[in-house]
Amino acid sequence: MPVAILDVDGTLVDTNYHHAIAWFRAFLRHDVIVPVWRVHRHIGMGGDQLVGTVAGDDVEERLGDQIREAEGELYRELIDEVQTMEGSRELITDLRDTGNQVVLASSAKDWEIEHYIGLLDAREIVDAWTTSADVEQTKPEPDLIRAALDKVEDDGADAIMIGDTIWDVKAASRAGIETLGVLTGGFSEAELREAGAIEVFASVQELRESLARTPLNA
């Protein structure tokens, strides 16, 4: 059965800018000033890589773990503001109804993914999901995509990724999986296509409308 691997943050739930603010504040708490725009450009990259990429290896070596811990605390203060993207739950049911297994692919902490599953009311309509415990290296490394496939014991030959950042696209590509992109994370169509997305849609709802005309496994 084909597998649809769905990114969560920024694709199904509107979290990217909340995370950007939480990271900015976490850096600032440790007297490291990183412009918010620079942080945003790396949302979707795992926290294990983000600190060093946006602030330098020295900051990572000295403060990486503390900054990541602070980001988790600060994001927890914002998570109740997070809303689902229009059509997100319906996308999951559409994919299931057209014969796909659906895996939510996230390297978020357990409490975050549990919160999002609750928002989406998705516990009974997805086949599996991942968390940070399932990966050693986060996006753009392919570990998360492979972990998602492992959850449903699939080799990925008939899988597709749906995501909102260039990091989603690059991770999927490294795992040999093509990606459908959405603009909900703040990356442009040109950027997503340059990273390797085969199609890009303005929103989850627009993606749904396209899949209604041409299902993934048609």
C-alpha positions as CSV (number, residue, x, y, z in Angstrom):
1,M,0.0,0.0,0.0
2,P,1.4,3.5,-0.9
3,V,2.7,5.6,2.0
4,A,2.1,9.3,2.5
5,I,4.6,10.8,4.9
6,L,3.3,14.1,6.3
7,D,5.5,16.7,7.9
8,V,3.7,18.1,10.9
9,D,5.2,21.5,12.0
10,G,4.4,24.1,9.5
11,T,2.5,21.7,7.2
12,L,-0.4,20.4,9.2
13,V,-0.1,22.8,12.1
14,D,0.9,26.5,12.0
15,T,3.9,26.5,14.2
16,N,6.9,27.9,12.3
17,Y,6.7,31.4,13.5
18,H,6.1,30.4,17.1
19,H,9.2,28.3,16.9
20,A,11.2,31.1,15.4
21,I,10.2,33.4,18.3
22,A,11.0,30.7,20.8
23,W,14.4,30.1,19.3
24,F,15.1,33.9,19.2
25,R,14.2,34.2,22.9
26,A,16.3,31.1,23.8
27,F,19.4,32.5,22.1
28,L,18.7,35.9,23.8
29,R,18.4,34.3,27.2
30,H,22.0,33.2,26.7
31,D,23.2,36.6,25.4
32,V,23.3,35.4,21.8
33,I,21.6,37.7,19.4
34,V,20.4,36.0,16.2
35,P,18.1,37.9,13.8
36,V,14.6,36.3,13.8
37,W,14.6,36.2,9.9
38,R,17.8,34.0,10.1
39,V,16.2,31.7,12.6
40,H,13.1,31.4,10.5
41,R,15.1,30.4,7.5
42,H,16.2,27.3,9.4
43,I,12.9,26.3,11.0
44,G,12.3,22.7,9.9
45,M,16.0,21.9,10.5
46,G,16.3,19.9,13.7
47,G,17.4,21.6,16.8
48,D,20.5,19.4,17.0
49,Q,21.8,21.2,13.9
50,L,20.0,24.6,14.0
51,V,22.1,26.2,16.9
52,G,25.4,25.7,15.2
53,T,24.1,26.6,11.8
54,V,22.6,30.0,12.7
55,A,24.9,31.0,15.5
56,G,28.2,29.2,14.8
57,D,30.0,26.2,16.1
58,D,31.4,28.0,19.1
59,V,27.9,28.8,20.4
60,E,26.9,25.2,19.8
61,E,29.9,23.9,21.7
62,R,29.4,26.2,24.7
63,L,25.7,26.6,24.9
64,G,23.9,24.3,22.5
65,D,22.2,22.0,25.0
66,Q,21.1,25.0,27.2
67,I,19.7,26.9,24.2
68,R,17.8,23.8,23.1
69,E,16.4,23.3,26.6
70,A,15.4,27.0,26.7
71,E,13.6,26.8,23.4
72,G,11.6,23.9,24.6
73,E,10.5,25.8,27.7
74,L,9.7,28.9,25.7
75,Y,7.8,27.1,23.0
76,R,5.7,25.3,25.6
77,E,4.5,28.8,26.6
78,L,3.3,29.4,23.0
79,I,1.9,26.1,22.0
80,D,-1.6,26.8,23.1
81,E,-1.8,29.5,20.4
82,V,-1.0,27.0,17.6
83,Q,-3.8,26.3,15.2
84,T,-4.2,23.6,12.5
85,M,-3.9,24.5,8.9
86,E,-7.2,24.6,7.0
87,G,-7.9,21.2,5.6
88,S,-5.2,19.3,7.5
89,R,-7.4,16.7,9.1
90,E,-9.3,16.3,5.9
91,L,-6.1,15.8,4.0
92,I,-5.3,12.8,6.2
93,T,-8.8,11.3,5.7
94,D,-8.6,12.0,1.9
95,L,-5.3,10.1,1.7
96,R,-6.6,7.2,3.7
97,D,-9.8,7.1,1.7
98,T,-7.7,6.8,-1.5
99,G,-5.7,3.8,-0.3
100,N,-2.6,5.3,1.3
101,Q,-1.0,4.6,4.6
102,V,-0.4,7.9,6.5
103,V,2.5,8.5,8.7
104,L,3.1,11.8,10.6
105,A,6.8,12.5,10.4
106,S,8.1,14.7,13.2
107,S,11.2,15.0,15.2
108,A,9.3,17.0,17.9
109,K,9.3,15.9,21.5
110,D,6.7,13.5,22.7
111,W,4.6,16.2,24.4
112,E,4.6,18.3,21.2
113,I,3.4,15.6,18.8
114,E,0.8,14.4,21.3
115,H,-0.5,18.0,21.4
116,Y,-0.7,18.2,17.6
117,I,-2.4,14.8,17.3
118,G,-5.0,16.1,19.7
119,L,-5.4,19.3,17.7
120,L,-5.9,17.3,14.5
121,D,-8.0,14.7,16.2
122,A,-5.9,12.3,14.2
123,R,-5.0,9.4,16.6
124,E,-7.5,7.1,15.0
125,I,-6.9,8.1,11.4
126,V,-3.2,7.8,11.0
127,D,-1.2,4.6,10.7
128,A,1.8,5.8,12.7
129,W,3.9,8.8,13.8
130,T,7.4,9.6,14.8
131,T,9.0,11.7,17.5
132,S,12.5,12.8,18.4
133,A,13.1,9.5,20.0
134,D,13.0,7.8,16.6
135,V,15.9,9.7,15.0
136,E,19.6,10.2,15.7
137,Q,20.1,13.0,13.2
138,T,17.3,15.4,12.2
139,K,16.4,17.0,8.8
140,P,18.0,17.6,6.4
141,E,19.5,14.2,7.1
142,P,17.1,11.3,6.0
143,D,16.8,9.6,9.3
144,L,13.2,10.9,10.0
145,I,11.9,9.7,6.6
146,R,13.4,6.3,7.1
147,A,12.0,6.1,10.6
148,A,8.5,7.0,9.2
149,L,8.8,4.2,6.7
150,D,10.0,1.7,9.3
151,K,6.9,2.5,11.4
152,V,4.8,0.9,8.6
153,E,7.4,-1.6,7.5
154,D,7.6,-0.1,4.0
155,D,10.6,0.2,1.7
156,G,9.6,3.6,0.4
157,A,9.2,2.4,-3.2
158,D,5.7,3.9,-3.4
159,A,6.0,6.7,-0.9
160,I,5.6,10.5,-1.1
161,M,6.5,13.2,1.3
162,I,4.4,16.3,2.0
163,G,6.2,19.2,3.6
164,D,6.7,23.0,3.9
165,T,10.4,23.6,4.1
166,I,13.5,23.0,2.0
167,W,14.7,20.8,4.9
168,D,11.7,18.5,4.4
169,V,12.5,18.2,0.7
170,K,16.2,17.6,1.2
171,A,15.6,14.9,3.8
172,A,13.1,13.1,1.6
173,S,15.4,13.4,-1.4
174,R,18.3,11.8,0.6
175,A,15.9,9.0,1.5
176,G,15.0,8.5,-2.2
177,I,11.5,10.0,-1.7
178,E,9.8,12.7,-3.8
179,T,8.1,15.7,-2.1
180,L,5.0,17.7,-2.7
181,G,5.5,21.1,-1.1
182,V,3.2,23.7,0.5
183,L,3.9,27.3,1.1
184,T,2.7,27.4,4.6
185,G,6.1,27.4,6.2
186,G,7.2,30.7,4.6
187,F,9.6,29.2,1.9
188,S,8.9,30.3,-1.6
189,E,7.8,28.0,-4.5
190,A,11.2,28.6,-6.2
191,E,13.1,27.6,-3.1
192,L,11.1,24.4,-2.6
193,R,11.4,23.5,-6.3
194,E,15.1,24.2,-6.3
195,A,15.4,21.9,-3.3
196,G,13.7,19.2,-5.3
197,A,9.9,19.4,-4.7
198,I,8.0,18.0,-7.7
199,E,5.0,20.2,-7.2
200,V,4.2,23.1,-4.9
201,F,0.8,24.3,-3.6
202,A,-0.2,27.5,-1.9
203,S,-1.9,25.7,1.0
204,V,-3.0,22.3,2.3
205,Q,-6.5,23.0,1.0
206,E,-5.1,23.6,-2.6
207,L,-3.2,20.4,-2.3
208,R,-6.4,18.6,-1.3
209,E,-8.2,19.9,-4.3
210,S,-5.4,18.8,-6.6
211,L,-5.4,15.3,-5.1
212,A,-9.1,15.1,-5.5
213,R,-8.5,15.4,-9.2
214,T,-5.5,13.2,-9.3
215,P,-5.0,10.9,-6.3
216,L,-1.5,9.9,-5.4
217,N,-1.9,6.3,-6.4
218,A,-4.0,7.0,-9.5
